[in-house]
Amino acid sequence: MKWFGLGLVAVAVACISGCGGDAYESQFKASLEQLKATGQPIPRSTQTQTAPPSPEAAAEIEKLKGTWKAIQVQKDGSEHPEYVQAGMQTVFTDNTMSISVGDDPGAKTVSSYRPDPTKNPKEIDLSGQAAGKGIYLLDGDKLTLCTSMADRPTAFATKQGDGLQLVVFKRAAGEKK
């Protein structure tokens, strides 16, 4: 059995080195250098080329862009006001979403995101440090985001042991719509 496992590893290495191994190696080196320099890996959005967003998604990205302050946080059915009190916020750019809590740089995660406003409820996919699937509701200056690292949530609610996170954000003062 041990030799079979080693054989699979050998086949995988042969495939990687024979099928784009140089690209894989250069991507790995760039990722390693970024990690050494900043302590953060390269977000997936800069590692691979992705298709441009649909016109509907591009319009939604424009609405999401900016800084959002948490006004309510729930995890596994429990309220977590400590995140609100600590100043939890998220910042959306063209292709990344960063979440931070207070001034602690270790409490910041960066992910690429892709909204799908054509679904009901609207869906969002995250990749990178905070990878997962979610649903969201954007209502003017209020953003409700429910996410999971496993299956996509189906409602804007959490319950004990479900692994869901629900955060309600309000657009930061002075931010555009």
C-alpha positions in Angstrom: 0.0 0.0 0.0 2.9 2.3 0.8 4.4 1.8 -2.7 1.0 2.5 -4.3 0.8 5.9 -2.5 4.4 6.7 -3.5 3.5 5.8 -7.1 0.6 8.3 -7.0 2.9 11.0 -5.8 5.4 10.2 -8.5 2.7 10.4 -11.2 1.4 13.7 -9.8 5.0 15.2 -9.8 5.5 14.0 -13.3 2.2 15.6 -14.4 3.1 18.9 -12.8 6.6 19.0 -14.1 5.6 17.9 -17.6 2.4 20.0 -17.8 3.1 23.6 -17.0 5.7 22.8 -14.3 7.6 26.0 -15.1 4.5 28.1 -14.6 3.6 26.3 -11.4 7.2 26.8 -10.1 7.3 30.5 -10.9 3.8 31.0 -9.3 5.0 29.1 -6.2 8.2 31.2 -6.0 6.2 34.5 -6.3 3.8 33.3 -3.6 6.6 32.3 -1.3 8.4 35.7 -1.8 5.1 37.5 -1.1 4.6 35.4 2.0 8.1 36.1 3.3 7.8 39.8 2.6 4.4 40.5 4.0 3.2 37.5 5.9 0.2 37.3 3.5 -0.1 35.0 0.5 -0.9 36.4 -2.9 -4.7 36.7 -3.2 -6.0 34.1 -5.8 -7.4 36.9 -7.9 -3.8 38.0 -8.8 -2.5 34.4 -9.2 -4.9 33.3 -12.0 -6.7 35.1 -14.8 -10.4 35.0 -14.4 -13.2 35.9 -16.8 -14.4 39.5 -16.5 -17.6 39.9 -14.5 -21.0 39.9 -16.3 -22.5 43.4 -16.8 -24.9 42.7 -13.9 -22.0 41.7 -11.6 -20.0 44.7 -12.7 -22.8 47.0 -11.8 -23.2 45.2 -8.4 -19.4 45.6 -7.7 -19.8 49.3 -8.2 -22.5 49.4 -5.6 -20.4 47.3 -3.1 -17.2 49.2 -3.5 -16.2 51.2 -0.4 -15.9 50.8 3.3 -18.7 49.1 5.4 -18.8 49.1 9.2 -20.4 46.1 11.0 -23.4 46.9 13.1 -24.4 43.3 13.9 -22.4 40.0 14.0 -23.8 36.5 14.5 -22.0 33.2 14.4 -23.6 29.8 14.9 -26.7 31.3 16.3 -25.0 33.6 18.8 -24.7 37.3 18.8 -21.1 38.7 18.9 -21.2 42.4 19.8 -17.5 42.3 20.6 -16.7 42.5 16.9 -18.9 45.5 16.4 -17.4 47.2 19.5 -13.9 46.4 18.2 -14.6 48.2 14.9 -15.1 45.3 12.4 -15.3 46.6 8.9 -15.0 45.3 5.3 -13.6 47.2 2.3 -14.7 46.2 -1.2 -12.5 47.1 -4.2 -12.9 46.0 -7.8 -12.0 42.4 -7.0 -11.0 42.1 -3.4 -12.8 42.2 -0.1 -10.8 42.8 3.1 -12.2 42.3 6.5 -10.5 43.8 9.6 -11.2 44.1 13.3 -9.8 47.1 14.9 -6.1 48.1 14.3 -4.7 44.6 14.6 -3.0 43.7 11.3 -3.3 40.0 12.3 -7.0 40.3 12.3 -7.3 41.3 8.6 -8.2 38.9 5.9 -8.2 39.5 2.2 -10.2 37.5 -0.3 -11.2 37.9 -3.9 -15.0 37.9 -4.5 -17.5 37.4 -7.2 -21.1 38.5 -6.7 -24.0 37.0 -8.7 -26.9 39.5 -8.4 -29.0 37.4 -10.8 -29.7 34.8 -8.1 -32.4 35.1 -5.5 -31.1 35.6 -2.9 -28.0 37.3 -4.4 -24.9 35.1 -4.1 -21.3 35.8 -3.5 -18.3 33.5 -3.8 -15.1 34.2 -1.8 -11.6 32.8 -2.5 -8.4 33.3 -0.7 -8.0 33.7 3.1 -11.7 33.8 3.8 -12.8 31.3 1.2 -16.5 30.4 1.2 -19.9 30.8 -0.3 -22.5 33.3 0.7 -25.7 35.2 0.1 -26.2 38.9 0.5 -28.8 41.6 0.5 -27.8 45.1 -0.5 -30.4 47.7 0.5 -29.1 51.2 0.0 -26.5 51.8 2.7 -27.2 48.5 4.4 -25.4 45.2 3.5 -26.4 41.9 5.0 -23.9 39.1 4.3 -24.4 35.5 5.4 -21.4 33.1 4.6 -20.3 29.6 5.1 -17.0 27.7 4.5 -19.1 24.7 3.4 -22.5 24.8 1.7 -24.1 28.1 0.6 -26.6 29.5 3.1 -30.2 29.6 2.0 -31.5 32.2 4.5 -30.2 35.2 6.4 -30.1 33.5 9.8 -27.8 31.4 11.9 -28.4 28.6 14.4 -26.2 26.7 16.8 -23.7 24.5 15.1 -24.5 25.5 11.5 -21.1 27.1 10.8 -22.7 30.2 9.4 -21.7 33.8 9.9 -24.2 36.6 9.5 -22.9 40.2 9.4 -25.0 43.3 8.9 -22.9 46.3 7.7 -23.7 50.0 7.3 -21.9 52.0 4.7 -19.2 54.1 6.4 -19.9 57.8 6.8 -18.8 59.8 3.7 -18.7 56.8 1.4 -20.3 56.9 -2.0 -23.3 54.8 -2.9 
